[in-house]
Amino acid sequence: MKTTPALLALCLFPLLASAAAVDAQRVPDAVPVAPRATDSAPAALSPFIATYDARNAGKPAGTASMRLAREPARWRVELDITGNRGVARLVQLDIDQETLFDERDGQYRPLSQSTVRKALFFGRKVHGTYDWGRREARWTGDIKEARRAPVVLREGDMSGLLINLAIVRDAAPGRTLHYRFVDGGRVRDHEYAVSTGTENVVVDGLSYDAMRVSRTNGGNDETIFWVARGVPTPVRILQRQDGEDAIDLQLTAYQGVQ
């Protein structure tokens, strides 16, 4: 598995989770998506755990788990990727990423962010703090000197994990989504196009009626999400590099948490 920054930004992000706790399950078929304009409000955040099958260039690579947990006055979203098959197993790949955040005026506002990457003969830790009082973000740890400089924060800035949560929240047929990625000392504008209709997507033997959400300004690095109404996380996330499939995460189960 290729450990690129784009992979770390993939982070899985259920948003439409039911407020009620449910048993771990294989996810049922999603119902057709209605335009978001008819909705009174986006679904509220609700804790969950989701698991994914991870493939690299079409070959089995490992598993991924995503957690959204409630804490006093804030939330924590985590993504863990474990390479337990193929080459990823041989190099003992493990990637852990988390963002601590709160909700302010309907926006997900990052408070801190960390990434830990481990592999055979390799390790890297990075920690970031978003200081909204000073309107700046800083990162420390195993990071290039140029990325240690403070980043001026704007309203709406998010980490990679939070952008993924926002995509699930905001996706509606035909909509264009704009976000500013501020993560790991980097600042990038992200733009996504949501398909005007839905398409049939089969993952883990199950069929979903899902919207395709594609990043339109990523250059040779493409990221595509498939979001199904009523499913608390994207049913599939595909990263493509130079026109070739790279990382492919497919939902296998999810569980609501009290």
N, C-alpha and C positions, 0 to 999 in steps of 0.2 A: 504494500500500500504506500502510495506516495504522500508524504506528510507535507502538504503545502499550506500556506495561509488560507487559501480558498477553502480547503477542507475544513479548517477550524471554524470558518465562518458559516458553515452549513447548518448549523446547530438547530436541533429539533425542538419543537416549539408549539405544542398544543395550546390552543387558546379557547376553543369552543367546548371544552370539557364540561360534562354535566356536573351540576353542583352536588348531586347525590353521588355517594360512593358506589362503585360497581365492582363486581368480581373481575379478575383478570380474564380476558376473553380474546377470541379471534373476532375481529371487527366485522359486523354485518354490513351488507351492501348499503351504500349511502343513497339517500333520496335525491331527486333532481334539485339543482340549485335554483332558488328564486333570486331575482335581482335584490341587491342589498338595499336599494332605495325603498323597498316595501317593509324593511325591518324597522322597528321602533328604535333599536339600539343594538350595538354589537354584544355578543354574549360576554358575560362577566368572566374574569379569570377564575379558575378553579383548579385545585391541586390534582396532579396526575403523575403516573409513571407510564412510559411507553418504551417498547423495545423494537429494534429494527435489525434486519439482516443487512450486512454490509458486503458489497462486492467491489472489486477494483478491476477495471478493464474486462468486466464480464465474468471474473473468476471469484470464487468465495474468498473472503478476506477476514471476516469476523462479525462481531455484533456491536450494536450501539444501544445505549439506554439514555432516555431523556426524562428529567424530573422537573416538575414545577411544584414548589413547596411554599406554603404561607408561613411568614414569620411576623412578629409584632410590627405593624405599620409598614411592612415591606414584603417582598417576594424574593425567592431564589430560584433561578433556572439553571439546570446543570445538564451537560452532555458528556457522556463517557463513551469512548470508542476503544474496543479491545480487539487486537488482532490475534484471533485464535485459530485461524486457518491459513493455509498456503504460506506465501512468503512472509506475510505479516506475523504469522506465528513464529517463524524462524527468527525474526529480528525482535520478537517480544514487544511489539508495538502497543503502546497504551497512551491515549490522549484524554485528558480531563479538562473540561472548561466550564466555568460558571460565571454568572452575572447576578449580583445583588441589585435590586431595583425597587422603586416605588411607583405609584400611579399619581400623576399630577395633571389635572385638567384633561383627563382622557388620554394622556400620553404615558408611555413607559419610560421612566427616567432612570438611567443607570447610576448606581452609587459606587460600585466597585466591580472589577472584572479580573479574572485570573485564568491562566492557561498553564497546564503542566503536560509536557510531552516526554515520554520515556521510550527508549528502545535499547537494544543491545549496544553497549559502549556509547550511549548518547542520552543526554537529559537536558531539559530546558524548562525553566520556570519564569513566568512573567506575571506581574501584578500591576493593575491599574486602579487609580482612584479618580472619581469624578467629583470635583468640588464645585457644587452649584453656587455656593456663596461667593467664591472667587471667580466663578465662570471659567474654570480651567480643569483639564484632565492631564494626569501624569502617569508614566509607566516606569517601573523599575524591574530589575532582574536581568535575565539573559536576553538582552535586547540591544539592537544597534544604538550607538551613541546619538545618532541623528533622531531617533525615535524617543529619546528621553526628554526632549524639549517639551514644555507645556503646550497643550492644544487648547485654543480658545473655544469654549463651549457655546452652542446655540440651542435655543429651544427646539426640542424634537430630536436632538442627537441621540443615537442609540449604538449599542454594541451589536456585533453580529448575531448573537443569540436573540436579542430583543427585536431586531429586524425580522427574524423568522417568526417570532410571535406576532408581530404586527401584520405580516403578510397573511397569516391565517385569519386574523381579525378583520382585515380590510378588503380581502379579495372579493370582488363582485364582477359579474360578466361585463367585459368591455372596459373595465376601469384601468387607468394608469396609476401606478403607485410610485411615490417619490420618498426616499429616505436619505439621511446623511449618516454614513457609517463612520464611527469614531471608535477605534479599537486598536490596541497594540501600537499606539503612537502614530497610527495612520488615519487619514481622513479621505473618504471617497463618497461621491454621490452615487446612489443606487437608484436605478429606474427599472420598473417591472411592468410588463404588459399582461393583463389578464385576458384570457380567451373570451370571445363573445358567447360561446356556448360551452357545453361540457363534452367530454369524451369518455369512452369506456376504458378504464385502466384496470388491469389484472395484476395483483400482487399477492404473493403467498397463496395462490389458488383462489382468491376471492376477487369479485368484480365490483368496481366502483364507478359511479357517474361523477367525474371530477373536473374541476376547472384547471387549466394549465396556466401557471404563472411563470413567465420567463423574464430573466434579466436581459435588458436590451442595450446596456452600455458597458458590458463586461469585456468587450474585445474578444480575444480568443478563448477566454474562460467563460463558459456558459454555465448558468445554474438554472435548473427548471424544477418547480414545485408542482405537485398535483394535490389540490385541496378539495376534499369532498364535504358537502354539507352534513353536519351532524357527527363528523369524525373529529376528535379533538386535536389532531396533528396531521400534517401532510401525509398522505398515504404513500407517497414516493418523493424522493429528492434525487435528482441526477445532476452530477457535475460533469461537464464535457470540456476537454482541452484540445484545441486545434482540431475540432470536429470529431474527436474520438471520445467514446464513453470512458470516464475515469471512475470517480466514486459514485456508487449507486446505493442509496439507502431505501429499503422497502419495509414498511410497517408490518410487524407480525402480531403485535398484541398491545393493548393498553389497559390501564387500570386507574379508576378514580380513587382518590385518597381523601379521607375525612380530615 
